[in-house]
């Protein structure tokens, strides 16, 4: 058996109190990583998760920041450095949720701005804050959470897809810039994922599942498993990847 052991590594996860972020945090912690949990407003849930992870036997604390603001991210970095050390792994999972998704002509400009901040500036700010320390170590994992929508570009997806495609461009460039320092930069792109919110209040997903080659929706744990792999030494020669974890619903072509 080939284990994934992140003992001695420190991960910072943005959006760690969210539906996917909390499962990623638990997964990395079960692999032995200490975890710095970012939240924006839901500090209480982040603190509860930190306590849960400490009971597993790893170090964990919660930190607040607006990831769209560089000054906030730098302040969070300084607090993490002071309390926990210099992270080896960054997972950017935070996202601004907005409704409704509508046509380009009807989508408010504010939604495009919000998505740009939470997808593009979020990743730029986290790179500016945490990548230099990874480069100094000569080892690091920078993982952005993208989406299948970045490939689909269906009607109504414009604000979300535009921002995620911008994020993709930033991280592909970053992979080339960080590679010489031993830092990999990759993306995990979930489809419509089953999370705790869905489990508590399920709806009708049969139409979506029917068009997925695997004929089902993925789970939050399956997304977290992909993040764990990319964070590990098993993925030491993988960088610049946009990895769909959507049952084949989107397949990048050559």
BELDA-V459330 format. One record per helix or strand of 3 or more residues. SS is the DSSP state (h for helix, s for strand). FROM is the first residue (numbers start at 1). LEN is the number of residues. If there is no record, write none. Layout:
ss=SS from=FROM len=LEN
ss=SS from=FROM len=LEN
This chain:
ss=s from=10 len=5
ss=h from=21 len=10
ss=s from=34 len=6
ss=h from=43 len=14
ss=s from=60 len=5
ss=h from=70 len=14
ss=s from=89 len=4
ss=h from=109 len=29
ss=s from=140 len=8
ss=h from=149 len=4
ss=h from=158 len=24
ss=s from=183 len=8
ss=h from=196 len=5
ss=h from=206 len=6
ss=h from=220 len=12
ss=h from=233 len=3
ss=s from=242 len=4
